[in-house]
Amino acid sequence: MTTVGIIGATGLMGHGMARNIVTKGFELCFTLRRDSDKVADLVAAGARRVTDNAELGRECDVVVICVTSSADVEEVVLGKGGLLSDPKPGLVIVDASTAEPGSTRRLAQAAAARGVGFVDAPVTRGPQEAEDGTLNVMLGGTPEARAVVRPVLETYAQYILETGDIGTAHTLKLINNTVIQSFFAALSEGFGLAAKSGLDPKLVEEILSRGNMANGFIPQAAGALDGDYGRMKFGLANAAKDVRYYTRLAGELGYVAPMGAATHEVLAVAVAQGFGDEFVPSVVKSQAQLNGVRLGPSDVS
C-alpha cells in the first residue's frame, strides 16, 4: 500500500485533503507543530502522527505539503528535520501550497540531488470542496513524478490540469488568484463609489448579476454589504501574499503588470488597516473605512 504523508493537516484546506486521502484507501501519516483536536477524525480513520517531517520523508512514498508560503515550504523540505534529511528512495513531494515558481524549481533541484521527485500541485476552490473531495488541481513536474502522485491527488480533486514542467502549476495558480483578487478589489471599490454618490451599493450587485459578468464571486463579495464576511473563506493577508508573489514573478520576467500592482496595493492597505486576519470580503470594510462610507452594518460613515 502507498503510504502518504501530509504537512498541514489542521489547515482550512489541508484537513479535507488529508481526510479524503485516508478514507479513500491510502495509509496516512501527518505531523503537527502543536497538539490539536482538529485531527481526531483523521486518527479515527486510521491516520498516524509521526514525530517530525524527517520521519515523514523516511516512511512515506508521497508527501503532500499544504502550508502558507514559499518560506514555509522551504523550511519543511530543507530545514532541520526536513523532508530531505533522510528521504526514502523514490519519495515524491507534492507542493500543494501557493508558492513562488523560482523557489519551487530550486526545491525540485535539491530534491532531485537526493533521488526525490517534486511536483507543484496547488489547488483551487475552498475548504468545503476540500472536505468534499472536489477541488481543482494544477499539476507541474516530470511526467514520471506526475504519474506517481495522480492517484493521491484524485482522492481530493474532481479535476486535474497538467500544466507541464516544474513551476508551471504555481505560475498558473498565481495568475488565477490575482485575477480573482483583482475582481474583488474592483467590485469593493465599485460598492464604495456607489455609496459615496448616494446609490444603494446593492444596485451594483444587481446590475452585474444580470449581465455577462454574473459569477459566483459577486454574491461572495456582496455578502459583506449585509455583514457576512465569510462567504469566501480565504485569508486576506494570504491573498496579499499571493498577489505579491505574482508581481514579483512579473518583475523577474520583465513583464509590466499594473493590474497586479494595483490589486496588491488594495490588499496591502486592508492588511495595514488591521483586516489581515479576516477573509477577503473584508476588503469591503477597507473601502468603507478609506472613503468614509457605510457599506456594512459595522461600518462607521
N, C-alpha and C positions, 0 to 999 in steps of 0.2 A: 504493500500500500504506500502511496506517495504521502510523505509527511510534509505538511505545510506549516510555516511559522508566520506570525503576524506581529508587527510592531505598530501599536496604535489602536488596540482592540477596545479601548474605552472612548474613542472619539465619536463624533457625530456620524461620520461615515464608516470608520473602521469597525465599529461594533457590528453593524449589519453585515458588512463584508465577512467578518470573522464568523458570525453565526451561520451564514449560508455555506461557508467553506466546511464547517464542522458537521452541519446537518445534512450535507449532500455527498458524504462518502469519503472525506479526507480526514486523516489524523491531523489534529491541530495543536500547535504549541504557541504560547504567547509570552511576552514579557510585560511587566508593569514597572513604572517608576515608583509607584506607591500603591498600597493596598486599595482596592476599590470593589464595591459591591456590584459595579456595572458588568462584571464578567461572571456573575453567579450562574446565569443561564448558559454561558459557554461551557463552564465547568460541568454543569449538569448534563450537557450534551456530549461530554467526553473530552473536552479540550483540557490541556495540561499547561500549567505555568512552569516556566523554566527560569533559571537564575538570572541570566543576562543574555544580551544579544549574541555574544560569542558562542554560547551554548546553542542558540537557535542555528547559527551558522554551521556548527558541528553536526547537529542532529537532523536538519531538515533538507529536503530536496528542493523546495521552493520557499522563499521568504518574501512576504508582501510587506512593504513599508507604506504606512499611511500616517504621515506626520505633517507638520505645518510648512516648513521652509526648507530651502536647499541646505542651509547650515545644519538643520536638524538631520537631514538625510546624510550629509557628510559625516556627522558625528556618529550615527548608528552604524554606518558602514566602516569608516576608517578610524574612529576614535578608540580610546582604551576600552577593551571589552566589546569591540565592534564585530560586525558580521564577518569581516575578513581576518580576524585574529587567528583562527584555525579552521578554515572552512572545509566542509565536506566536499570531496571530489564530485564535480558535476552540479554543484549547487547553482541555482539561478535566482537572482534577486530581482524582485518586481518593485519598481518605484511608482506607487500609485498616488504620490503627492503631486502638488503643483509646484514644479521646480524650474530652475534656470537650465536651459539646454546645454550651455557650456559646462556647468557643473556635472550634469548627467553624463556627458561624454567623458569627462575626466574620471568619474567614478567607474564607468564601464571599462576604461583602460586599466585602472587599478585592479578591478575585479578580474579582467582577462589575464593579467600577470600572475594571478593566483589560481588560474584554472576555473574561474567562476563566471557564469553568464550574467548579463544585466540587461533588463528591458525597462523602458519607461512606459507606464500604463496608467495615466491619470484618468479620472472618471468625471462624468457629468451627471446631472440630476441631483437629487437631495437625499437627506437622511432616511426619509420614508422609502424611497426607491432602493436605498442600500439594504434596508431591512427586508424589503420585498424581493430582492434579488433581481431588480430590473434596471440597474444602472447602465449607462453607456460607457464604453471603454475605448480609448485610443491606445494603440499598441505599436511601439517602435523598438527595433533591435534586430539582431540577426535572425534569419528565418529559422535556424535551429533553436534558438532561445525562445522565440515566439511560439514555436510548436510545443515546447515543453510546458509553457505556462498556460496555454489556452484552456485546457480542461479546468484549471483552477479558476481562471477569470470567468469562465462560463457559469460558475456557481452563483455569482452575484451580478452578472451582466446579461441584459437582453440583447445587446448589440455590441459587437467588437469591430472597430475600424482599424485595420492595419495601415500604418502611415509610412512605413519604410525604415530607414536606418535609425540607430540610436539617437535620441534627441528630437526626432521629428514629432513624436507624440506630445512632448512637453511644449514644443513650439506651437502646435495646433491648440493645445489647452490654453496657453496664454492669449492667443488670438480670440478663442471662444469666450474666455472670461472678460476680456477687455471690451469686446463688442457688447456683451450683456451689461457690464457696468456703465458703459457709455450711454446705453439706453436708459438705465435707471437714473443716471445723473441728469440727462436731458429732460426726462419726464418729471423728476422732482423740481427742476428749475421751472418747467412749464407750470406746474401746480402753483409755485410761489408767485410767478408773474401774474397768473390769473387772479390770485387772491389780492395782490397789490393793486390790480386795476379795478377791483370791485366785483369780479366774477366769482361765482362758486367754483372752486378748483375741481369739483367732481364733474363739471362740464367737460374738462379736458379728458378725463377717463371716458366719458360718454361718447364724445365725438371720435376719439381714436379707436374705441372698441367697435364702432360701426363701419370702419373702413378697412383698407388693406393693411393697416398697422395693427389690427387686432391680434393679440397674442397673450399667452399666459402670464407674461411679466407685468402687464398693465394692472390686473387686479392685485398682484403681489405688492406693487408699489402703492396703488391707490388705497389699499387696506389701511395704510398709515393715516389717511385722512379721517378714519374712524377710530384711530388709536390702536390698530392692530399692526404691530411692527414685526410680527413673527411669521408672516406668510412665506418669506424666503429665508430659510434657516442657514444663512451663510454670514460669518462674522465680517463686520465692516473693516476692521483692521486687517483681516486676512485678504479681503478684496483689494485693499490698498497695496498690500504686498504683491499680489498677483499682477496688478497693473504696473507697479514699479518694475517688476521683472520684465514685463512687456516693453516698457520704454527703454530699459537698459539693453534689451536684445536689439531693439530698433537702432539704438546708438551704436552698438557693436557692428551692425550691418551697414551703417551709414544711411539708414532709412529715415526720412522725415515723417514723424508721426504726431502731428499736432493734436489729433483727437485723443490719442493715448495720454499725451502730456496733460491735456485739459481735464480728462477724466481722473487722472491721478491727483491733480490739484484739488478737485472736488472732494475726493475721498480723504486726502490728507488733511484738508481743512476740517472735515467732520470728525476725524480722529483727534485732531488738536482741540476740538470743542468738547471732547470727552465722550464721544459716541463709539469709540473703537471697540468696546466690549459688547456692543449691541449688534443686531443683524442689519444687513444692508438697507432695508427700508427706512432705517433711521436717518438716511441721507435727507429724507423729507424734513425731519426735525432740524437738521443743519440749515437747510434753506430757509425755514421759518425763522430761525434764530438770526441768521445773517441779515435778513431783509425786514425783520420786524413785522411779520405777518402771522396770522393764525392758520395753521394747516391741519393740526390735530388737536384733540381735546386737552392735551397737556401744554400746548404752545402758549406763550405769552406774547401777545401782539402789542 
